Amino acid sequence: MRGKRQACKGKNKHGRPCLAAPMDGGLCFFHANPNKAAELGRIGGRRNQHYSPGVVDLPIDLNSAKGVLEECARLIRDVYSGKMQPKIAACLGPLLNLQMRVIQVADLAARVARLEEERSGTSNRNDDDQGPTGDESEQPGA
């Protein structure tokens, strides 16, 4: 039968005995070095911090397919150069894709409207060009 496992002589923040394994002085690592926990927490927090890019170059023109294409190229350059985190570019990618689809649908709707306008204008002109029908025409000398 093994002997009872020793525990740290320190107390946790609730006043209960610390259950960590003790070092030579009878205290666990964190009770022997009370500032070490805060230091390690800061290090972990730095690794977990959210990236703030500071001043971001705003897109110049996202109202045209060419502008969206140029913005995609800029994002790729910024990720490769380290100016932008890949996570941020990964969030912007689907938004640029959505913008491109909206532009395509809007362009298609404008083309259809223009064709319908031309067609209705052409049919009105054809009616005017035909002139009066045979019954309505005036014959000289009648």
C-alpha positions in Angstrom: 0.0 0.0 0.0 1.4 3.4 -1.0 1.6 6.2 1.4 -0.7 9.2 1.3 0.2 11.6 -1.5 1.5 14.9 -0.2 -0.1 18.1 -1.2 0.9 21.7 -1.3 0.7 23.5 2.1 -0.9 26.6 0.4 -4.6 27.4 0.2 -6.6 28.2 -2.9 -8.7 31.3 -3.3 -11.7 29.6 -1.6 -9.6 28.8 1.4 -9.4 25.1 0.7 -6.1 23.2 0.7 -4.2 23.3 -2.6 -4.1 19.8 -4.1 -1.1 20.4 -6.4 2.1 18.5 -5.9 4.6 20.3 -3.6 8.2 21.2 -4.4 11.1 21.1 -1.9 9.7 23.9 0.3 6.3 22.2 0.7 4.6 24.6 -1.6 3.5 24.0 -5.3 5.2 26.0 -8.0 2.6 28.7 -8.1 2.4 29.2 -4.3 6.2 29.3 -4.2 6.2 31.9 -7.1 2.9 33.9 -6.7 3.7 36.3 -9.6 4.4 33.5 -12.1 0.7 32.7 -12.6 -0.1 36.3 -13.6 2.9 36.4 -15.9 2.0 33.2 -17.6 -1.6 34.4 -18.0 -0.3 37.6 -19.7 1.8 35.5 -22.1 -1.2 33.3 -23.0 -3.4 36.4 -23.4 -1.0 38.0 -25.9 -1.1 34.9 -28.0 -4.9 35.0 -27.9 -5.4 38.7 -28.5 -7.4 40.0 -31.4 -5.5 41.5 -34.2 -6.1 45.2 -34.8 -4.6 46.2 -38.2 -4.6 49.9 -37.3 -5.3 52.0 -40.4 -6.7 49.8 -43.1 -6.7 50.8 -46.7 -10.3 51.1 -47.6 -11.5 49.6 -50.9 -11.5 52.1 -53.7 -14.4 50.9 -55.8 -16.5 47.9 -55.1 -19.3 48.9 -57.4 -17.8 47.2 -60.5 -16.5 43.8 -61.2 -13.1 45.4 -62.0 -13.0 47.0 -58.5 -13.9 43.8 -56.8 -11.2 42.0 -58.7 -8.6 44.7 -57.8 -9.7 44.4 -54.1 -9.2 40.6 -54.2 -5.7 41.1 -55.6 -4.9 43.6 -52.9 -6.1 41.2 -50.1 -3.8 38.5 -51.5 -0.9 40.9 -51.6 -1.6 42.1 -48.0 -1.8 38.5 -46.7 1.5 37.5 -48.4 3.3 40.7 -47.1 2.0 40.2 -43.6 0.0 43.4 -43.5 -3.3 41.5 -43.0 -4.0 38.3 -41.1 -5.3 35.4 -43.1 -8.3 35.2 -40.8 -9.4 38.7 -41.8 -8.9 38.0 -45.5 -10.9 34.8 -45.1 -13.8 36.8 -43.7 -13.7 39.3 -46.5 -13.5 36.7 -49.2 -17.2 35.6 -49.0 -18.3 39.3 -48.8 -16.4 40.1 -52.0 -17.9 37.0 -53.6 -21.4 38.2 -52.6 -20.6 41.7 -54.0 -19.5 40.2 -57.3 -22.7 38.2 -57.6 -24.8 41.3 -56.8 -23.0 43.2 -59.5 -23.6 40.4 -62.0 -27.3 40.3 -61.3 -27.6 44.1 -61.4 -25.8 44.2 -64.7 -28.0 41.4 -66.1 -31.2 43.2 -64.9 -30.0 46.5 -66.5 -29.3 44.7 -69.8 -32.8 43.0 -69.8 -34.4 46.4 -69.1 -32.5 48.0 -71.9 -33.5 45.2 -74.3 -37.2 45.5 -73.3 -37.0 49.2 -73.7 -35.5 48.9 -77.2 -38.1 46.3 -78.2 -41.0 48.3 -77.0 -39.6 51.4 -78.7 -39.1 49.4 -82.0 -42.7 48.0 -81.9 -44.1 51.5 -81.4 -42.0 52.9 -84.3 -43.2 50.0 -86.6 -46.8 50.9 -85.9 -46.1 54.5 -86.9 -44.0 53.6 -90.0 -46.8 51.5 -91.5 -49.0 54.5 -91.9 -52.8 54.2 -92.3 -54.3 51.0 -93.4 -55.9 50.5 -96.8 -59.4 51.4 -95.6 -58.4 54.6 -94.0 -56.2 55.9 -96.8 -57.4 58.7 -99.0 -57.4 58.1 -102.7 -57.0 61.0 -104.9 -59.9 61.8 -107.1 -62.4 59.8 -105.1 
